[in-house]
Amino acid sequence: MVPRGTITSSGRRAAAGLTGQMIMAGTSRDSLSRLIADFEDGTLTIDVERALPLDDADKGLETMANRRARGKIVITIND
């Protein structure tokens, strides 16, 4: 990220001497489209700690509350 919330590729961030581990995106179509493109081409990666079924969501909350999560906790919902 750079001032004013502009999304940049990892190469541009590195060239600017910027590092980071968290990206926040607004809800604009342009911002989300760029995030999706970066995810699809492998520029943006998402660390997933684990995926849990909805019935076990409390285990994910406990992991987060105990500050043990090293990535995202994904809750899956099966129809």
N, C-alpha and C positions, 0 to 999 in steps of 0.2 A: 504494500500500500504506500502511496505517496500522499502528500497533502491534498486535501479536498476529496479524498476517497477514491482516487483514480486507481483502477486495478492495473497492475503491470505484470509482465511475465517474470519468471524467476531470473532469466538472463538479464533483463533490464534492471531488476532490483540489485543483482550482484554487481553490475557495472556501476550502479549509483552508490555502492557500498552499503546497501540496506539489507538487513536480514529480518526474518520474522517467522513465527510459527502459527499465527492465527490470522485468518482473513475474514473480515466481516463484509457482507454485501448488502447493499440496499435492495429494495424491491423493484428497481427499474428493470425493464426488459433487457436493456443494453448490458447492465452489470451482470445479470444472471446469465445472459447468453455468453458473455466472455468467460465467466466461471465454468460453465458447462463445456465450452471449447477447450479450456485449459485442462479440465478433468479428463476429457476424452483423449487429448493428445499426450497425456501423462505429465504435463507441466505442473499440474496441481494434484497432489495426492492427499488422501484422507486416511489417517491412522485410526483403525477400528480396533478397540480393545476386545470387544466381543459382541455377538448378536444374541439376544435373548428373546424367547417368546413372551408375549404380553403377560401371561400368567406368572412369569418370573421377573417382572419389571422391578419388584422390590429388591431383588439381588443387585440389579444395576444401580438403583438409588443408594443402596448400602455401600457399594464400591465407590461411588462418587462422594458420599458423605464422609467416608474414611480416607478420602484423598488418595486412593490406590489406583485410579484409572490413569492409564498412560495414553489413551486414545478415546475415541468416541464410543459410547455405549449405544448400540442400536437395538431398538425394540421392534420385533417383527409381529405382524398381525396376519394370521392365516384365516382365510374365509372358510 
